[in-house]
Amino acid sequence: MRKSKISQHYKRYRGKIKTIIVIDFNSIEEHIKWINNNRVSKHDFRLFPVKLIILDFTLCLHLKPYHVAALACLIFEYQSQGFKVRIKNASDELIKYLNSFYFDKFCNNEKFDEYKCSDPKTFPLWRLEKSKISIYPDLIKKYYENNHFDGKSLFSLSIALGELMNNVFDHSDSKIPGYTFTQYNSKMNSIITCVCDFGVGIPNKINKYLKDKNEERMENIDALAKAFEFSFSTYSIPHNRGFGLDNVLSNINELNSKMIVISNNALIIFHPDKIAKKITLDNHFPGTICVVTLDTNNLPVIEEELTDEILLL
């Protein structure tokens, strides 16, 4: 349906179309509550029989990367049920930002070049697919190394993304794909990358694993912390990408960086060389969000590889 036809459709059935107000999220709790209230499972077809969702950005001036990834999951959830999604009342600045990673095309369910970036600091949204699990981490690594960090290594970012994506496929049991989004903040000297899924959540998955082994159930916050213990896994066959979520944590610590993990009603903030801050939330997130903030001040120098010619000297 073309834009003009969408506008006519909207005017004709205005009272029968659901509008979702996107806001500036001032806290994690507020963000989770907003996600839960706007899930497709909460949609009332008696009130809104038209399969068209309007995202109204009147009250939104800024979105963080993990807001974008979660919003992508929410939009895909509606699209998978046959809904069309359209943007309304976004400021010029916000529109410019959203268009930098083809968010408008994503909402319109249009194809876009997920390998091509219109903004050198922002990489397009990626849907998590098993066939591409080895592509995205290396692509992100090379993209930011070549455009912003010549001679510096982003190997730690690649490792973190690979493990977080593996975690989605191994543990989320999500009915819809997860999404990942990466952005470079030059003012803060950091690269923020996030992975989001609407699955069962890490604590639920771990407690199911413990139940199957006839072991005692853990509180969600403790179950989430256990997922980052060295060598712990609910998966029977280890991946050759690394050793698990503990590997993500060790790589982040080496660069004096930070990671936030939200899953079910558990939140853990991992600070480098500090005790992790554990918080039990009032609201329950439907899945897992992992946000890695990489301090680019501490990137190591890329080690030169010895060529065969040199080895022969």
Order of alpha helices (4+ residues) and beta strands (2+ residues): alpha-beta-alpha-beta-alpha-beta-alpha-alpha-beta-alpha-alpha-beta-beta-alpha-alpha-alpha-beta-beta-alpha
